[in-house]
């Protein structure tokens, strides 16, 4: 602050602050109101794109926007959001999933009401659920033959592995724990997501109920953790590979070798499940989103698929409905 401004009496400064804004100030305020956080501001920076959306680059985000633009969106609140471009509505939704910003925060960033944030988020999540999960992932677990086109070295001893199963937990209302079964292909791509179950449900009970077993064929192998004592409920001809239980105080050499190979393979796919945890909305799912809880979770899993989609040849058919 300059010396001259410091000499102005305090009451004069207060009166100036109370005075009506000048034409220049009005123009500045009007321009400022037009400035909202938008995807265009970060689209040329892959690191920022990944930070805000969880996706690797702008091309992936724009691909999702192109998919959405082909469909007549049915807005959750029965009124259409026209003041925000579709790409920024998608951007807002991805930010909510990835960073779990509050609705008040997002409404400030995008210069809209919290009601508009709710309308956008619920609408876009539901649309992407229908387009990506129902149209692409559901009932489309890759076969052994497709898996073998991109089989990592650590899975060479298990070339007939169809899917690796594990359960993961999510927090709801900070007090309730929910569980879901996640199925991962040997190449690390998530290929199955169950509905949510109570945190006390056993891995075996969830596996039996969620429908994953109906996709398995004779000759398939399932790799899972020790807790998956599911051998007796697998379809005929399907094998189970889990870490050996210690008997007689010592593992045999064959058990040691199998445990080492199985652990190496499981670590590879556990990283895929851990990547889900990068989406902060799964750390604490807001109670306002209870109605779209399952869709949010499955949508996050589909986003993980899109990270690999152009580098892994899954040949999964996309089935979409207008």
Residue pairs with C-beta under 8 A, 6 or more apart in sequence:
21 29
33 111
34 111
35 111
36 84
36 88
36 109
36 110
36 111
36 112
37 109
37 110
38 85
38 88
38 91
38 110
39 58
39 61
39 87
39 88
39 90
39 91
42 48
42 49
42 52
43 49
43 58
43 61
44 58
46 56
46 57
46 58
49 55
49 56
49 57
49 58
49 61
50 56
50 57
51 98
52 91
52 94
52 95
52 98
52 99
53 61
53 91
53 94
53 95
53 98
54 94
54 97
54 98
54 278
54 279
54 300
54 303
55 61
55 64
55 94
55 303
55 306
55 307
56 307
60 306
60 307
61 87
61 90
61 91
61 94
62 87
63 306
64 90
64 128
64 306
65 86
65 87
65 90
67 128
67 131
67 132
68 86
68 90
68 124
68 127
68 128
68 131
69 86
70 322
71 127
71 131
71 320
71 322
72 322
73 80
73 123
73 124
73 127
74 123
74 126
74 127
75 81
75 119
75 123
76 118
76 119
76 122
76 123
76 126
77 115
77 118
77 119
77 122
79 119
81 89
81 116
81 119
81 120
81 123
83 112
83 116
84 92
84 110
84 112
84 116
84 120
88 110
89 120
89 123
89 124
90 124
92 106
92 110
92 117
92 120
92 121
92 124
93 120
93 121
93 124
93 125
93 128
94 303
95 101
95 106
96 106
96 117
96 121
96 281
97 125
97 279
97 281
97 296
97 299
97 300
97 303
98 278
98 279
98 280
98 281
99 280
100 279
100 280
100 281
100 283
100 284
100 286
101 109
103 114
103 117
103 118
103 288
104 114
106 114
106 117
107 113
107 114
107 116
107 117
110 117
118 288
122 291
122 292
125 292
125 295
125 296
125 299
126 292
126 295
128 299
128 302
129 295
129 298
129 299
129 302
130 321
131 320
132 299
132 302
132 305
132 306
133 193
133 295
133 298
133 299
133 301
133 302
134 319
134 321
135 318
135 319
135 320
135 321
136 302
136 305
136 316
136 317
136 318
136 319
137 191
137 192
137 193
137 298
137 301
137 302
137 305
137 316
139 215
140 191
140 316
140 317
141 162
141 163
141 183
141 185
141 191
141 192
141 212
141 215
142 185
142 191
142 314
142 315
142 316
143 162
143 217
144 159
144 160
144 161
144 162
144 219
144 220
146 314
146 315
147 161
147 162
147 185
147 186
147 187
148 159
149 313
150 186
150 187
150 312
150 313
150 314
151 159
151 186
151 187
152 186
152 187
152 188
152 268
154 261
154 264
154 265
154 268
155 161
155 186
155 265
155 268
157 261
157 265
158 186
158 221
158 223
158 241
158 261
158 262
158 265
160 219
160 220
160 221
160 239
161 186
161 220
161 221
161 222
161 223
161 241
161 265
162 216
162 217
162 220
162 221
162 222
163 183
163 184
163 185
163 191
163 192
163 212
163 215
163 216
163 220
163 222
163 223
164 183
164 184
164 185
164 186
164 222
164 223
164 224
164 265
164 266
164 269
165 181
165 182
165 183
165 184
165 207
165 212
165 222
165 223
165 224
165 225
165 228
166 181
166 182
166 184
166 224
166 225
166 266
166 269
166 270
166 273
167 179
167 180
167 181
167 182
167 203
167 206
167 227
168 179
168 180
168 182
168 273
168 276
169 177
169 178
169 179
169 199
170 177
170 178
170 179
170 180
170 196
170 282
170 285
170 297
171 177
171 178
171 283
171 284
171 285
172 178
172 284
172 285
172 287
172 290
172 293
173 285
173 287
174 284
176 199
177 198
177 199
178 196
178 197
178 198
178 199
179 196
179 197
179 198
179 199
179 201
179 206
180 193
180 194
180 195
180 196
180 197
180 206
180 297
181 192
181 193
181 194
181 203
181 206
181 207
181 210
181 212
182 190
182 192
182 193
182 194
182 273
182 276
182 301
183 190
183 191
183 192
183 193
183 212
184 190
184 191
184 269
184 272
184 273
185 191
185 269
185 314
186 265
186 268
186 269
187 308
187 312
188 268
188 269
188 271
188 272
188 308
189 272
189 304
189 305
189 308
189 312
189 314
190 272
190 273
190 276
190 301
190 304
190 305
192 212
192 215
193 297
193 298
193 301
194 206
194 210
194 211
194 212
195 210
195 294
196 293
196 294
196 297
197 205
197 206
197 209
202 227
203 224
203 225
203 227
203 228
203 229
203 230
204 227
204 228
204 229
204 230
204 233
207 213
207 228
207 230
207 233
208 230
208 233
213 233
213 234
213 235
214 235
216 222
216 234
216 235
216 238
217 235
217 237
217 238
218 235
218 236
218 237
218 238
219 237
219 238
220 237
220 238
220 239
221 238
221 239
221 240
221 241
222 228
222 230
222 234
222 238
222 239
222 240
222 241
223 240
223 241
223 242
223 262
223 265
223 266
224 230
224 240
224 241
224 242
225 242
225 243
225 266
226 242
226 243
226 245
228 240
228 242
230 240
231 240
234 240
241 258
241 262
242 262
243 259
243 262
243 263
244 251
244 255
244 258
244 259
251 259
272 304
275 304
275 307
276 282
276 300
276 301
276 304
277 283
279 300
279 303
281 289
281 296
281 300
282 297
282 300
285 293
285 296
289 296
